[in-house]
């Protein structure tokens, strides 16, 4: 491809991203209004795109849940690709590029294919819009685009990650998946899904289909009761899996991944049996997992989850530990992973290490639930933060691509100062409880608010240059957007 061709493709791709951004209504995802009506429109959109028959014939694994559904889908895709199947994986959100959401045989779709499929769907839908039938919203369009891509590319299996909830999620237009999965449930998106685990579980169980087998992981009693009730009504054979044996090596880090891997193993075993690809006896795990499962689990990769990335400018002085945890439960899992990595690193590195937290979360989440869970879990494991940094995201809600104009509005910074107050109140509370103990003489913990993520990274680098004997270990968490923004900055 010539430079001229590359420039033309880049321009076409940017035009597609601009058009996609036009489908985002700011904060609309947090308003619970007329979900059922918007969901019914999806069937009309499928008809416009002439995808009804093709989608009905797809062989699909459908996965919902609060935590771990993306990891479960990633493990599943890797296993089935290892069996020689042509795979299509649809996940969300993306970190660096929207094309990450659409993977063919484990590789994100190319720019030229994305552009062609995008405009094909966009123009067809635009022609049929009216006051009664508007253009699909952002995520609905992405789901429709995924169906277009995967049907045209003639994949053997589609692994669909639910975007939000289940019952009214755009992916739930699928009427007959091969098998369904529900990963760990917890409190998230309560403004849409409900304020009790029972209500949340009912929304997630909305992906169950009559007679289609389903698997889940151990759940709190309140959630498990609802899942069983929904499964019983639809004559769904719902089975609970236990964590995978930790002797297996996983491509995704963290103890919690053994539960997600076990769910993926159950989904893939059932899928292979249902499509007649493997004899049931070959998949019985009396002597351990089949070799192709083992390889698939070991080779799974998911950006933004439990990633360790040295800084591009100062790789020896600054190491970023990236995890997009954003619920109370995932905060604990993140803290466990981080403390384990820190302890392993201490044995290998002779430099004095300084632990720093770089944090932001979306305003719909409750930081008074997130930060204490993260901090207390780290302290329990003997890891304490020397500094905490709070920043706004670089990316903005109503834009698909990267935005270099940092949103530094007063209300945005007010949120960051609020995060800082929560953190400092925890620190003061711990100091009071430790009065008279061996905490005497301990260096004062510091926290900072920066008006932008780039300025925070510059500050870290300046400090690292002045402290050559110190290695900064920076945990970046609270938001996948923050993780994506940081990756963009440090990879420039």
C-alpha positions in Angstrom: 0.0 0.0 0.0 1.4 3.4 -1.0 1.6 6.4 1.3 -1.2 8.0 -0.6 -3.4 4.9 -0.2 -2.6 4.8 3.6 -3.5 8.4 3.9 -6.8 7.9 2.1 -7.6 4.8 4.3 -6.7 6.8 7.5 -9.1 9.6 6.4 -11.9 7.2 5.7 -11.4 5.5 9.0 -11.5 8.8 10.9 -14.7 9.7 9.0 -16.2 6.4 10.2 -15.2 7.1 13.8 -16.8 10.6 13.5 -20.0 9.0 12.3 -19.9 6.4 15.0 -19.4 9.2 17.6 -22.6 10.8 16.4 -24.6 7.8 17.7 -23.5 8.5 21.3 -25.9 10.5 23.4 -23.9 11.8 26.4 -24.8 9.8 29.5 -27.7 8.1 27.8 -26.3 4.7 28.8 -27.1 5.7 32.4 -30.7 6.7 31.8 -33.1 3.8 32.2 -35.9 4.9 29.9 -37.8 2.7 27.6 -35.2 -0.1 27.3 -37.8 -2.6 26.0 -38.8 -0.3 23.1 -35.1 0.2 22.1 -34.6 -3.5 22.3 -37.5 -4.3 20.0 -36.1 -1.9 17.5 -33.1 -4.2 17.1 -35.1 -6.8 15.3 -36.2 -4.1 12.8 -32.5 -3.1 12.3 -31.6 -6.8 11.7 -34.3 -6.9 9.0 -33.0 -3.7 7.3 -29.5 -5.1 7.2 -30.8 -8.5 5.9 -29.2 -10.3 8.8 -32.1 -12.1 10.3 -31.5 -15.6 8.7 -27.7 -15.3 9.0 -27.8 -14.5 12.7 -30.3 -17.3 13.4 -27.9 -19.8 11.9 -24.8 -18.5 13.8 -23.2 -20.9 16.3 -22.9 -18.6 19.4 -21.6 -18.7 22.9 -23.3 -15.9 24.9 -21.8 -14.6 28.2 -23.2 -12.1 30.7 -22.0 -11.2 34.2 -20.7 -8.3 36.4 -17.0 -9.4 36.6 -15.0 -11.7 34.4 -17.2 -12.0 31.4 -14.6 -10.5 29.1 -11.9 -12.8 30.4 -14.3 -15.8 30.1 -15.0 -14.9 26.4 -11.2 -14.4 25.8 -10.4 -17.8 27.2 -13.2 -19.4 25.2 -12.1 -17.8 22.0 -8.5 -19.0 22.5 -9.5 -22.5 23.3 -11.8 -22.9 20.2 -9.3 -21.2 17.9 -6.8 -23.8 19.1 -9.2 -26.5 17.8 -8.9 -25.0 14.3 -12.3 -23.2 14.4 -12.5 -19.8 12.7 -13.6 -17.6 15.6 -15.4 -14.2 15.9 -15.1 -12.4 19.2 -17.2 -9.4 20.2 -16.2 -7.7 23.5 -16.4 -4.3 25.2 -15.1 -1.8 25.9 -12.1 -1.0 23.8 -9.0 0.6 25.2 -7.0 2.1 22.3 -9.1 1.4 19.1 -12.7 0.5 18.5 -11.6 -2.3 16.3 -10.4 -4.2 19.3 -14.1 -5.1 19.9 -14.2 -7.2 16.7 -11.7 -10.0 16.5 -11.4 -12.6 13.7 -9.2 -15.5 14.7 -7.9 -13.6 17.7 -6.8 -10.5 15.6 -8.7 -7.2 15.6 -10.4 -6.4 12.3 -8.3 -4.4 9.8 -9.0 -0.8 9.1 -10.1 -1.4 5.5 -12.5 -4.1 6.4 -13.9 -2.1 9.3 -14.5 0.9 7.1 -16.2 -1.2 4.4 -18.5 -3.0 6.9 -19.2 0.2 8.8 -20.4 2.3 5.9 -22.4 -0.6 4.5 -24.4 -0.8 7.8 -24.5 2.9 8.5 -25.9 3.9 5.1 -28.5 1.1 5.0 -29.8 2.1 8.4 -29.6 5.8 7.7 -31.9 5.4 4.7 -34.6 3.8 6.9 -34.6 6.2 9.8 -37.7 8.2 10.8 -39.1 9.9 13.8 -40.5 6.5 15.0 -37.4 4.5 14.1 -34.2 6.6 14.8 -30.6 5.4 14.1 -29.4 2.8 16.6 -27.6 4.0 19.6 -23.8 3.6 19.8 -23.6 0.1 21.4 -26.6 -1.2 19.5 -24.9 -0.2 16.2 -21.6 -1.9 17.3 -23.5 -5.2 18.0 -25.2 -5.0 14.6 -21.9 -4.3 13.0 -20.4 -7.4 14.8 -23.2 -9.6 13.3 -22.5 -8.2 9.9 -18.8 -8.8 10.1 -19.1 -12.3 11.5 -21.7 -13.5 9.1 -19.9 -12.1 6.1 -16.6 -13.5 7.2 -18.3 -16.9 7.7 -16.8 -17.7 11.1 -17.4 -21.1 12.7 -18.2 -19.8 16.2 -19.2 -16.4 17.6 -18.3 -15.5 21.2 -20.6 -12.7 22.4 -19.9 -10.6 25.5 -23.0 -8.9 26.8 -22.4 -5.1 27.0 -24.7 -4.2 29.9 -27.1 -6.4 31.9 -28.5 -9.1 29.6 -32.3 -9.0 29.1 -32.3 -5.8 27.0 -28.7 -5.9 25.9 -28.2 -5.5 22.1 -26.5 -8.9 21.9 -29.6 -10.6 23.2 -31.3 -10.4 19.9 -29.7 -13.9 19.5 -32.6 -16.3 19.9 -30.8 -19.7 19.9 -27.2 -19.7 21.2 -25.4 -23.0 21.6 -24.6 -22.4 25.3 -24.8 -19.5 27.7 -22.6 -18.4 30.6 -23.0 -16.1 33.6 -19.8 -15.0 35.3 -19.5 -13.6 38.8 -22.3 -11.2 39.8 -21.9 -8.1 42.0 -23.1 -4.5 42.3 -22.5 -2.5 39.2 -24.6 -0.3 36.9 -27.2 -0.3 39.6 -28.9 2.7 38.2 -30.0 0.5 35.3 -30.0 -3.1 36.6 -31.4 -2.6 40.1 -30.1 -2.1 43.6 -30.2 -5.7 44.9 -28.3 -8.8 43.7 -31.7 -10.4 43.0 -32.6 -7.7 40.6 -29.2 -7.7 38.9 -29.2 -11.5 38.6 -32.7 -11.3 37.0 -31.4 -8.9 34.3 -28.3 -11.1 33.6 -30.4 -14.3 33.4 -32.3 -12.6 30.6 -29.9 -14.2 28.2 -31.2 -17.7 29.1 -33.1 -19.4 26.3 -35.5 -22.3 26.6 -33.7 -25.6 26.5 -30.2 -24.0 25.9 -27.6 -25.3 28.5 -26.1 -22.7 30.8 -23.2 -22.5 33.2 -22.3 -20.1 36.0 -19.8 -19.8 38.8 -20.6 -19.9 42.6 -22.7 -16.9 43.3 -24.1 -15.2 46.5 -27.2 -17.0 47.7 -29.5 -14.1 46.7 -28.3 -14.1 43.1 -28.1 -17.9 42.8 -31.7 -18.3 43.9 -32.9 -16.0 41.1 -30.6 -17.7 38.5 -32.0 -21.1 39.4 -35.6 -19.8 39.3 -35.2 -18.3 35.8 -33.4 -21.4 34.6 -36.2 -23.7 35.9 -38.9 -21.7 34.2 -37.2 -22.0 30.8 -36.1 -25.6 31.4 -32.5 -24.6 31.2 -29.9 -27.0 32.6 -27.9 -24.6 34.7 -24.7 -26.0 36.2 -22.2 -24.4 38.6 -18.5 -24.7 37.9 -15.7 -24.6 40.5 -12.3 -22.9 40.0 -9.9 -24.6 37.7 -6.9 -26.4 39.3 -4.1 -23.9 39.8 -1.5 -26.2 38.3 -2.6 -25.0 34.9 -0.9 -21.9 33.4 -3.2 -19.1 32.3 -2.5 -16.3 29.9 -4.5 -13.9 32.1 -3.0 -13.1 35.5 -4.7 -13.2 38.9 -6.2 -15.9 41.1 -9.7 -14.9 40.1 -8.9 -15.9 36.5 -9.0 -19.6 37.5 -12.8 -19.2 38.0 -13.2 -17.5 34.6 -11.1 -20.1 33.0 -13.2 -22.9 34.5 -16.4 -21.3 33.1 -14.7 -21.0 29.7 -13.8 -24.7 29.8 -17.4 -25.7 30.6 -18.7 -23.5 27.8 -16.2 -24.8 25.2 -16.7 -28.4 26.2 -20.4 -28.1 25.8 -20.1 -26.1 22.5 -17.7 -28.8 21.0 -20.1 -31.5 22.0 -23.2 -29.7 20.7 -21.8 -29.0 17.2 -20.4 -32.6 17.0 -16.8 -31.4 16.8 -15.6 -33.7 19.6 -16.8 -36.9 21.1 -18.1 -36.4 24.7 -15.7 -39.0 26.0 -12.7 -37.1 24.6 -13.7 -34.1 26.7 -14.1 -35.8 30.1 -11.5 -34.3 32.4 -10.8 -37.4 34.6 -7.1 -37.1 33.7 -7.0 -33.3 33.3 -7.8 -31.0 30.5 -7.3 -31.9 26.8 -4.0 -30.5 25.4 -5.8 -28.1 23.2 -7.7 -26.6 26.1 -4.4 -26.2 28.1 -2.7 -24.4 25.2 -5.7 -22.2 24.6 -5.9 -21.1 28.2 -2.2 -20.4 28.3 -2.2 -18.3 25.2 -5.2 -16.1 26.1 -4.6 -12.4 26.1 -6.7 -9.4 27.1 -5.4 -5.9 27.0 -6.0 -3.8 30.1 -6.4 -6.6 32.6 -3.4 -7.4 34.9 -0.9 -5.9 32.5 2.7 -4.9 33.5 4.1 -2.2 31.3 7.5 -0.4 31.8 7.4 3.3 31.0 8.6 4.0 27.4 11.0 6.8 28.5 12.2 5.4 31.9 11.7 1.6 31.8 14.1 0.9 34.7 12.7 3.6 36.9 8.9 3.4 36.3 6.7 0.3 35.9 3.0 0.6 35.4 0.7 -2.1 36.8 -2.5 -1.8 34.8 -5.9 -3.2 35.7 -9.3 -1.8 34.7 -11.0 -2.9 37.8 -14.1 -0.8 38.6 -16.3 -2.7 41.0 -15.7 -3.4 44.7 -15.1 -7.1 44.1 -12.8 -6.5 41.2 -10.9 -4.0 43.3 -10.0 -6.7 45.7 -8.9 -9.0 42.9 -6.8 -6.2 41.5 -5.2 -5.6 44.9 -4.4 -9.3 45.3 -2.8 -9.5 41.9 -0.8 -6.3 42.5 0.5 -7.3 45.9 1.6 -10.7 44.5 3.5 -9.1 41.7 5.1 -6.6 44.0 6.4 -9.3 46.3 7.7 -11.3 43.4 9.5 -8.2 42.1 11.1 -7.5 45.4 12.9 -10.8 45.3 14.4 -9.9 41.8 15.1 -6.2 42.1 17.6 -4.6 44.5 16.3 -1.0 44.0 14.2 0.5 46.7 10.6 0.4 45.5 8.0 3.1 46.0 4.3 2.1 45.5 2.1 4.7 43.9 -1.6 4.6 43.1 -2.9 6.4 39.9 -6.7 6.4 40.1 -9.9 7.6 38.5 -13.3 6.2 38.3 -16.5 7.2 36.5 -18.9 9.4 38.5 -21.7 6.8 38.4 -19.5 4.6 40.6 -19.1 5.0 44.4 -15.5 5.6 45.2 -16.2 5.2 48.9 -16.8 1.5 48.1 -13.9 1.1 45.7 -11.0 2.8 47.4 -11.3 1.2 50.8 -11.6 -2.3 49.3 -8.4 -1.6 47.3 -6.4 0.0 50.1 -7.4 -2.5 52.9 -6.6 -5.5 50.7 -3.2 -4.1 49.9 -2.4 -3.2 53.5 -3.5 -6.7 54.6 -0.9 -8.1 52.2 1.8 -5.9 53.6 1.8 -3.4 50.6 1.2 0.3 51.3 1.1 3.2 48.9 3.6 6.0 49.4 1.6 8.3 47.2 -1.8 8.5 45.5 -2.5 10.5 42.4 -6.0 11.4 41.1 -6.6 12.5 37.5 -9.4 13.0 35.0 -9.5 10.8 32.0 -8.0 12.1 28.7 -10.7 10.5 26.5 -14.2 12.0 26.6 -17.5 10.2 26.7 -19.0 11.4 23.4 -16.0 10.6 21.2 -14.9 7.2 20.0 -11.3 8.0 19.3 -8.5 9.6 21.4 -9.1 13.2 22.4 -6.0 15.4 23.1 -8.1 18.2 24.6 -8.2 17.4 28.3 -11.5 18.0 29.9 -10.5 20.2 32.8 -13.9 21.7 33.7 -14.4 22.7 37.3 -16.9 19.9 38.0 -14.5 17.3 36.6 -11.7 18.5 38.9 -14.2 18.6 41.8 -14.7 14.9 41.3 -10.9 14.3 41.6 -10.6 16.3 44.8 -13.5 14.3 46.2 -11.5 11.1 45.4 -8.5 12.6 47.2 -10.6 13.4 50.3 -11.8 9.9 50.5 -8.3 8.6 50.3 -6.9 11.1 52.9 -9.8 10.3 55.3 -8.8 6.7 55.1 -5.2 7.5 55.8 -6.1 9.7 58.8 -8.3 7.0 60.2 -5.5 4.4 59.9 -3.1 6.9 61.5 -5.4 7.3 64.5 -5.9 3.6 65.0 -2.1 3.1 64.8 -1.3 5.8 67.4 1.3 4.5 69.7 2.2 1.5 67.5 5.2 1.0 65.4 3.8 3.4 62.8 5.6 6.2 64.8 8.1 7.9 62.7 6.7 6.6 59.4 6.9 9.0 56.5 3.8 10.9 55.8 1.7 9.5 53.0 1.0 12.1 50.2 -1.8 12.5 47.7 -2.1 14.7 44.7 -4.6 15.9 42.2 -3.5 16.7 38.6 -5.5 18.5 36.0 -4.6 16.0 33.4 -3.1 12.5 33.0 -0.2 13.8 30.9 0.8 16.2 33.6 0.7 13.4 36.2 2.9 11.2 34.0 5.4 14.1 33.5 5.5 14.6 37.3 6.3 10.9 37.8 9.1 11.0 35.2 10.6 14.1 36.7 10.6 12.5 40.2 12.1 9.3 38.7 14.9 11.2 37.1 15.8 12.8 40.4 15.6 9.5 42.3 17.7 7.1 40.3 17.9 4.6 43.2 14.1 4.3 43.5 11.9 2.2 41.3 8.3 3.6 41.0 5.7 0.8 40.9 2.5 2.5 39.8 -0.9 0.8 40.1 -3.3 2.3 37.5 -6.9 1.3 38.2 -10.5 2.3 38.7 -11.4 2.7 35.0 -10.7 1.0 31.7 -10.8 4.4 30.1 -7.9 5.5 32.4 -5.9 2.4 31.5 -6.4 3.0 27.8 -5.5 6.7 28.1 -2.3 5.8 29.9 -1.3 3.1 27.3 -1.7 5.7 24.6 0.5 8.2 26.5 3.4 5.9 27.4 3.5 4.2 24.0 3.9 7.4 22.1 
